[in-house]
Amino acid sequence: MEKPWYDEAASEEDKLYEESVNKIRNAVKQSLSFEQAAALIDIEDEVLRNSILDDALKVLIAEMHFSEKKPLEKVARTLRLPLKRLERAKEEMLKDVEQSAIEAYKSSLGKIGNA
């Protein structure tokens, strides 16, 4: 079977990032707390590690809270994290989405008439 183009294009850091987020997601599905799942990620680069953990938490919130429609309080109990931490992450996530939408809109305006 032929490899998808993105397998070759993805950097080692991108692969490590994706593998780490998936490892955290799977560990949480196996009833580990978020902190226990995070401890499974062995990355020396503290900036990359923190980015992975922040994004993994946002992915879990998106899946559990938005997709599965679980109240944020229940998600906090499942992850064994303070509700305030999840509220902050959710707020950051919504701001990220808003910023992405603004950038996409501005980008689309620049393409009008330049086809």
C-alpha positions as CSV (number, residue, x, y, z in Angstrom):
1,M,0.0,0.0,0.0
2,E,1.3,3.4,-0.9
3,K,2.0,5.9,1.9
4,P,-0.1,9.1,1.9
5,W,1.8,12.2,0.8
6,Y,1.6,13.7,4.3
7,D,3.5,10.8,5.8
8,E,6.6,11.9,3.9
9,A,5.9,15.6,4.3
10,A,5.4,15.5,8.1
11,S,8.4,16.5,10.1
12,E,9.6,14.3,13.0
13,E,8.3,17.0,15.4
14,D,4.8,16.8,13.8
15,K,4.8,13.0,14.0
16,L,5.9,13.1,17.7
17,Y,3.2,15.7,18.4
18,E,0.5,13.6,16.8
19,E,1.6,10.4,18.4
20,S,1.8,12.1,21.8
21,V,-1.7,13.6,21.6
22,N,-3.1,10.2,20.5
23,K,-1.2,8.5,23.4
24,I,-2.9,10.9,25.9
25,R,-6.3,10.4,24.3
26,N,-6.0,6.6,24.4
27,A,-4.7,6.6,28.0
28,V,-7.7,8.8,29.1
29,K,-10.0,6.3,27.3
30,Q,-8.4,3.6,29.5
31,S,-9.5,5.5,32.6
32,L,-6.2,7.3,33.4
33,S,-6.4,10.8,34.7
34,F,-5.1,13.6,32.4
35,E,-2.0,14.0,34.6
36,Q,-1.3,10.2,34.5
37,A,-1.7,10.2,30.7
38,A,0.6,13.3,30.5
39,A,3.3,11.5,32.4
40,L,3.5,8.9,29.6
41,I,4.8,11.6,27.3
42,D,8.6,11.6,27.5
43,I,9.7,14.7,25.6
44,E,12.7,16.7,26.8
45,D,11.8,19.9,24.9
46,E,9.6,21.6,27.5
47,V,8.0,24.0,25.0
48,L,7.0,21.2,22.7
49,R,5.8,19.1,25.7
50,N,3.7,21.9,27.0
51,S,2.2,22.6,23.6
52,I,1.3,19.0,23.2
53,L,-0.3,18.9,26.7
54,D,-2.3,22.1,26.1
55,D,-3.5,20.8,22.7
56,A,-4.3,17.3,24.0
57,L,-6.5,18.9,26.7
58,K,-8.3,21.0,24.1
59,V,-8.8,17.9,21.9
60,L,-10.3,16.0,24.9
61,I,-12.6,19.0,25.7
62,A,-13.7,19.2,22.1
63,E,-14.5,15.4,22.0
64,M,-16.0,15.0,25.4
65,H,-17.8,18.3,25.9
66,F,-18.7,19.5,22.5
67,S,-19.0,16.2,20.5
68,E,-20.3,13.9,23.2
69,K,-22.2,16.8,24.9
70,K,-20.9,16.0,28.4
71,P,-21.1,18.9,30.9
72,L,-17.7,20.4,31.5
73,E,-18.0,19.4,35.2
74,K,-18.3,15.8,34.2
75,V,-15.3,16.1,31.8
76,A,-13.3,17.6,34.7
77,R,-14.2,14.7,36.9
78,T,-13.3,12.2,34.2
79,L,-9.9,13.9,33.6
80,R,-9.5,14.5,37.3
81,L,-8.6,18.1,36.8
82,P,-9.9,21.3,38.4
83,L,-13.0,22.7,36.5
84,K,-11.2,26.1,36.3
85,R,-8.4,24.6,34.3
86,L,-10.9,23.2,31.8
87,E,-12.8,26.5,31.6
88,R,-9.5,28.3,30.8
89,A,-8.6,25.8,28.1
90,K,-12.1,26.0,26.6
91,E,-11.9,29.8,26.5
92,E,-8.5,29.6,24.8
93,M,-9.9,27.1,22.4
94,L,-12.8,29.3,21.5
95,K,-10.5,32.3,21.0
96,D,-8.3,30.2,18.7
97,V,-11.3,29.3,16.6
98,E,-12.4,32.9,16.5
99,Q,-8.9,34.0,15.4
100,S,-8.7,31.3,12.7
101,A,-12.1,32.3,11.4
102,I,-11.1,36.0,11.2
103,E,-7.9,35.1,9.4
104,A,-9.7,32.8,6.9
105,Y,-12.2,35.6,6.3
106,K,-9.5,38.1,5.7
107,S,-7.6,35.7,3.4
108,S,-10.8,35.1,1.4
109,L,-11.3,38.9,0.9
110,G,-7.8,39.1,-0.6
111,K,-8.6,36.5,-3.2
112,I,-11.7,38.3,-4.5
113,G,-11.0,39.8,-7.9
114,N,-7.6,38.3,-8.1
115,A,-8.6,35.0,-9.7
